[in-house]
Amino acid sequence: VQSGAAIETCADKFKSAQIISEKHLKVPRQIYSMTGRYPAMYVDKLGGLPMILKELSGSKGKGLILLETARTTNMCLESYFGSQRRIILQEFLDNGGTDERHIVCGGKVVNSMRRHSPGDDIRANLSLSGSGEKITPDDETKKFVIDCCEAIPGLNFAGVDVMKVKHGDDEIKYFIEINSNPGEKIIDITGHNHYEDLLDYVEQNYKRKAAGKNNAEAMLSPGV
């Protein structure tokens, strides 16, 4: 379905964000760091507090912390850097605790949901008691998430997480992260099993490759 390099890229939140940003797709401002010597600079570069701290390869919302005060920020950075853990610091996007996950398969959006965070938690992950609803994305959103997926070479199946934030009269779409193994909870929300789409893609891709191989062999065979 996809290359090992593509899977490794998706597992690295900062690397995948860099690649997608290079394609002129909007991502939140973020800093990758292994030293806590410059907390004031980090805060300034990201537009002030609050800001998000998350681990480089965390999943399901684990390892994500909202840093709201200078004291909390200093203590968290000191703790993380003291244990030699690599982290990402990211600007906080106030989107009301909602985001969207879109499943892309073979260049098409095949499943979509909107997620809502529980209570005052900023994380909308269903694994953390968030709730979800089925949605039908507009064409602009479809293009955005397909472009995010296609930005990573060899990636044909993924879950793309997107936040939509109001800036005046405009709504800006931000790429948050991409998962090469997006999980199954979305199926319970939407009632659509995107793994059937994946099997169809694999079958069609196999037939296409087999037809190409047969044609190549026929061209190399001696004439009758």
FENDA-V577566 format. One record per helix or strand of 2 or more residues. SS is the DSSP state (helix for helix, strand for strand). FROM is the first residue (numbers start at 0). LEN is the number of residues. Records with the same first field share a line. If there is no record, write none. Layout:
BEGIN
SS->FROM-LEN ; FROM-LEN
END
This chain:
BEGIN
helix->3-8 ; 12-10 ; 38-7 ; 69-13 ; 125-3 ; 138-12 ; 184-6 ; 193-27
strand->29-4 ; 50-5 ; 64-3 ; 86-5 ; 97-8 ; 107-9 ; 130-4 ; 156-11 ; 169-10
END
